[in-house]
Amino acid sequence: MTFTCRQCGKCCMFLGDYIAIEEQLGPFEFLCESVSTGTPFRATIDQDKRDLFQNREFPDKNPSACRFLRPDGSLIRCTIHRDSPAQCKYYRCETLRISDKTGKYLGYITGTLALHSTDPDLRKVWEEFEGMRPADDSVAENMIAGFLEGKGYRTT
């Protein structure tokens, strides 16, 4: 399945410690390190996001967020998307969180439309969905919350 980023920023809001800026080489160029792997990389702010990057208010208000994250209307964008490290490029987010009727967290759906849960009842319901799932991922994605809510689950 093709993963489509929703540019909500949730995945990067707590990654401020995972990408370290070692040195600023110019207004839009940085030497960085992917802290989890110890891999150095050079990051250049994407040409089309340089105006966004100049907004220093967002990182100041969100110190745990990745230093390269910036708001753009209702979206939160990575300003170094082209140069982002592998840990960023391969990350797949939670697109839907699932709870029972009491609000107890049971699992989540990723951007690849896969269920991550150890709850046997939820897994059984998910198997039912998979048996009727449309081939078109965008159609399937639009059905998931309604299907689960129809089975008594809460989704956020």
C-alpha positions, 0 to 999 in steps of 0.5 A: 500500500502507498503511504500518504502523509497527512502533514499533521505534524504529530510524528515530528512533534516529539522528535526534537532530540532525534535530529541534532543541528551540529552547525549552521552553514548558512541561512538555509543549510545545516550539518546535522546528526540523526541521533538514533543512528549517529549518522551525520547528514547535510540538510538544506531547507527545501526551496519552496519552504524557505519562507515557512522556515523563517518563522521562528515562533513555532520551534520556540513554542514547541521545544520538543518538536523537530527544529525543521517543522513549521506550520503552513495553514492547517498543515505542519510541514517538514522543511527539509523533506528532500534531505530528511534522514532515513528515520523520517522517510520510513516512519509511518504514523498513527492515522486512527486511534481505537478505544473501547466504549469506556475509553480504554486504548486498544490500538491504532491504524497506521498510514498503511492501513494496518491494525496494531493491537493485541486485543483479540476482539478488536483483531477479530473485528478487523479481520471482518473489515479486511474481508470486505475491504475495498481494493482502493485504499482511499475508499477503505480508509474513509470507511474504517472509522465508521465501521469500527464505530458501528461495532462499538469502538471509539476512534480518534 
